[in-house]
Amino acid sequence: MSLSSTHNFESRFPGTATGTGCINEVDKLISNHEKVLLIADAAGFEPCGAAKYFTKHSEKVIQKLYSGKALPLEEVEEVYADIVQTPDIDKVTSIIAVGGGTAMDLAKIIAIALTNKSNCVDDILIDHKKGNSFELIFLPTTVGTGSEATSFAVVYKNKVKMSVDHPTIIPQKVILDPKLVESLPEPVVAATVLDALAHATESAWARKTTSESRSYSSESIKLIVSHLEPGTPNRLEAFQLASHLSGKAINISRTTLCHSMSYPMSALFGVPHGIACCLTLSKVAALNFASKEEDLGGLPLSHIQESFELLFAAYGVGSISELTKKITSILETLGVKTSLSDFGILKDDLPSIADKALTKGRSDNNPRKVSPDDVMEILVEVC
């Protein structure tokens, strides 16, 4: 029995197809449309097998490959301008995304811009009420972002993270075919599954967490922790499902301080996003665990107690010191360095990170209220 069957994915999450070969469900979905816009990650489209699959739909599919590793606004504007001028774009009624978080977020942004016939993408960053009218079909090819389960997308304007957020950009159909992640190089597996781990962990303690999001967090963490070692049976399928669950968790709770601090690390110094999030995860965990009621901005202390009771159980530990050691050991098991200096970041660089580390909607969703001094202290500890 597959992991997805064991976890009852398809019955729990209508619109989500799982299991080897479920990509074939896209045939019927495409048949419902005159034209479909396909946005895919250029580097991974062929290795994951999707390029070969979509050749039979070439008459219906308008294909756009994106080679960027993030979404700087100027590049997104170029992609949008190119798509708008594509023949038959006005006949498109569905948008398919194939790739990791970058391709899926790009598809969401393009969907809103096309729906509203925007002159430029910057328009939809200003008016957050604009939604999407296209059917969205997403095929994740990495094991971490969970973007196929969320209502938001990230773009960088002048190297500052900005978001679009609207319920209409949650895809109607998600294809979680394990074949799509079989070709992932181990460094990409590590970087992306760490993003899922950070999502699930931060979601558990987020100010906006709920019993539902916490249940997704717990399930996601357990899947990751029990499949860390390369060669573990069903490892990539487990990470794929964990990524989706953590995406569902943060769609409810949003992320917190670790994600907020990661954005300038990635934008200014190129640290892979999932790794950037987890470099501070153990330190933020310890900071939050040590909170007193007066640190929590109105939250009851029971919020912290419940959060860490769940996290201790999910990680299989019994104390905060064991949890922080476990997080560090997970990075090491995945072959990831654990200090900022390993990524070329020096102590003199820390103020530039700290200056942009407190992001509205992320750092203020952390249960413990944090100051610039708290941020700087964490950065010094992990440098």
N, C-alpha and C positions, 0 to 999 in steps of 0.2 A: 504494500500500500504506500502511495506517495505521501510526502509530508503535508502537501496541500489537502489531501483527503483526510489525513489524521486530524488536521486543524479545521476541517469543515469550511474551507475558504469560500467555495462557490455558493454554498447555502447561506453562509453568514453575510457575504458581500455580493449581492446581485450586481451583475455587470462586470465582475472580475472572473476571467478565465484563467485556469491554472493547469499545469501538467505539460509534459512533453508533447509537442505537436499542436497545442492549442492555438498557435499562430494561424492555423488554417481557418479559424473562425472569422478572420479578417475578410476572407473571400466573400462571405454573405454580406458583411457590413459594407464593403465597397460596392457590391451589386446594387445597393439601395441609392446610390448617388451617381449623377451624371459625371461630375468631376470631383476629385479629391486632391487636396494639397498635402504633400508628404514633406515633413521637415525632419531631417536626420543628421546625426553626428557623422561627419565626413570620415573620420578615422575608423570608427567602429562599424559602419554600415555594412561593409562587405565581410569583415571577419566574423561578425555575429551570425551571418547567414541571411539577414533580412534583404540584402540587395538582390540575391538570387531569387528569393521568394517573390519580391515585388515586380520582377521582370514580366510576369504573366499579366500584370495589371497596368502595363505601360501606357495603354490607350486612355485609361481613365485618370492616371496619377500624374499630377504636376509635381515634380521632384525638386526640392531645394536642400542642398547639403551645406552644413555649417561647420567650419573647421576651427572656430575659436574655442578657448578653454573656459571663458567666462562670457559675460554679456555686457561689455561696455556700450553705452548708449549709442555712440557714433557708429559702431558696427551693426547694431540692431536697426538703426535708421537706414543703413545701406541695404540690409536684407529686405526690409519692408518696402523701400523704394523700388527694388528689383522685382519683388513679388507683385506689387501693384501694377506694374507694367507688363506682366506675363500674359500672353494670349490665353483666353478662356478663364481667367481668374474669377470673372464674375459668375461663372457656372459652378464654382466650388461650393459645396454645402457641408463638407466634412474636412477636418484637419487631423492628420495622423502624425504622431511624433514617435520617432525611433531613436533611442539614445539614452544618455544619462540626464542629469538635472538640467544641464545647459540646453540641450535640444528640447526637452519638455517645457522648460520655462520660456524659451523662445517661441514655441508653438502657442503657448497661452497668450503671450504678449501680442503676437501677430494676429491671433484670433480676435482679440478685443479691438485692435486697431482696424482690421478689415471690417468687422461688424459695424463699427461706427464711422467707416469711411474717413478715418482721421487723416489729416494732412501729414502728420508725422507722429512717431511713437511718443515723443515728449508730451503730446496732448493728453494721452491716457494716464501719464504720471501725475498730471495736474488735476484731472477730473476722475476721482476714484469711483464714481457712480456708474461708469461705463462698463457694460457687461459684454457677453459673447453669445452669438446666436448659432454658431457652428456645432455640429456633432464632433466631439473630440474622442479620438481613439489613441491610446498611448501604449507603447511597447517599450518598457524600460530594458536597457541593455547593460546597466550596472547594478550594484547591489547596495545602494546607500541613500540616494537622495529622497526617495519617497514622494517625489514631485507628482507622480501619477495619482496620489491620494489627497492632494492639497488644493486649496482655493487661492493660492498665491504664487507669485513668481518674482524673481530678483533680477534687477538690472543695475549696472553701476554708472552713475552720472558723475563725471569728474572724480572717479575712483571712490565715490561715496555710494554705499549700498542704498538702493531705493526699491520699493515693492509695489506691485499691483496686487490687489486682493479683491476677489469677487467670486461668489458661489458658483457662477456660471462657467468658471474655468476648471471645475472639477470634472475630469473626463467621464463620459457616459459609459465607456468601455475600456477596460484595462486587460492587457494580455501579459500574463506572467508565465512565459514559456522558458523553462530551464535551459533549453538549447541556446537561447539568446545571450546567456551569460557564460557559456562554456569556454569561449575563446578569451575571456578576460585575463590579462597578465596579472600575476600575483600582486604587484605594487598597486594596481588599480583596484583589485579586490580589497586590499587592506585599506586604502584611502577612502573608498566609498562605504565599506561596511562600518568604518569608524564614524562616519557621518550618521549612519543609522543608529549606532550605539549612543552617540551624543544626543540625537533626537529623543530616543526612548528615555534616556537618563534625565535629561533636562525637563522633559514633559512630566515626569513623575513629581518633580518639586515645583513646577511652574505655578505662578499665582492663579492662572486660569485652568489648572488641571481639574479633571472631574473623575468620577469613578470609571467612566467609560474609557477616557484617555489613559488612565492608569492601568486598566486591564490590557490595553494594547501595548503599553510600555513594558509591562511585566513579561508578556508573551514574546515580544521582540527580543528583549535582553536574554531571556532563557534560550531562545533559538541561536543567538549569536555565541553566547558563552559555551554552549554545548557542541559547537561545530567549528571551533577556532583552528584546530590543527589541520593543515593541508593533508588530504587523503581521507578525512573523515567522510563516511558515506553521506550522500545528499547534502554536502557542505554548501555548494552554491545555491541550491534550491532553498535551503534553510535561510541563507543570507538574503535571498530574493524576497522571501515571505516576510522576514524580519524587517526589511526595508519598507515594505508596503505597510506593515503594522505600525512602524514608527512614524511613517507619514500620516497615517490616520490619527495617531496620537497627537502630533503637533498641529494637525489641522484643527483640533479642538483647543489645545492648550497654548500653542505657539512655543517658541524656544526662549532661552534665557541668556544669562551672562556669557556663557561659553561661546555661543554663536555670535553674540554681539562683539566680543573681543576677537573673534576669528576673522571678521570682515577686513579690517585693515591689515592683518597678517597676510591674507591672500591677495588683497588689492595692491599693497605696497611692496610685498616681498615674495609673492608667488608661492606661499606655503599652500599645498593642496587643502581644499576646504575641510574635508573630514578630519584630516590630521590636525589642522589648526584648531578645530573645535576640541579635540581630545587632548591636546597639549595642556590645556588648563582645566580639564574635566575633574581630575582628582583634587586640585587645589580649590576649585569652586565648591565641590562636594564637601570638603572639610570646612570651608567658610560657612556654608549654609547649615551644616549639621551643628555648628557651634553657636547658632543664633539664639539670642534671648528674645523674649516677646517684644521688647522695645525696639528690636532691630527689624521687625517684620512689617512695619507700616500698616498695622491693623489686622494682619492675619493672626489667627490663634496659634500658639505654640504646637498644638496638635497637628497642624498642617505639616510641620517639619517631622514630627514623630511618625505620622502616617506615611509620609514620603519615603523616609529612610527605612521604615519597616518593610515596605515593598521592595526597595532597592537591595537591602541586605538579602532578602529571600530570593530575588531574581538573580543576583550575582553569586549566590551561594556562600555568603560570608556572614559573620556575626558581629562585626564592629566597624566603626568608621575607619580605623587604621587598616583593617583587613580589606575594606572596600577600596581605599586609595591605592593600596599595594596591588590589588586585583586589577584595577584599571591600568596601572603601569605595566603589569605583567602581560596584559592583553596587547598593549602596543608592542612590547618586546616579542611576543609570540608571533605577531604579524610582521615582524621585521622593521618596525617603525622607530625612528629615533625619538627621544622623549624630551629634548630641550630645544629652545629657540636657536641657540648657537649652532646646533647641527644643521640649521637651515640658513645659516649665514647672517642671522640677526644678532647684532652686538648690543651691549648695554646702552651705547649712545643712541641706538635706534628706538629704544623703548618709549621715549616720550612721544614720538610720532605715531606709535601704535596706540598709546594711552589716550592721545588727543582725540582719536576717532573711535574709541572702544565702547563708548556708552551710547548705544543706538536705541532710539525711541521704539517701543513695541517689543524689544528684546531684553535689554538690560533692566528696564523697569518692570519686566514680567518675572524677574528673579525674585524668589520669596524674601530674601534678605536685601534690604536697601544697601546699595553700594556707592561708594564715593570714588573720585579719581585716585585718591590715595590707596584705596583697596585694590583698584585695578593695577596700579603701578607696583604694589607689593606682590601681587600674583605674577606679574610679568617678570619681576626680578627673580622670583623663586624658580621660574621655569626657564630662565635664560641660560 
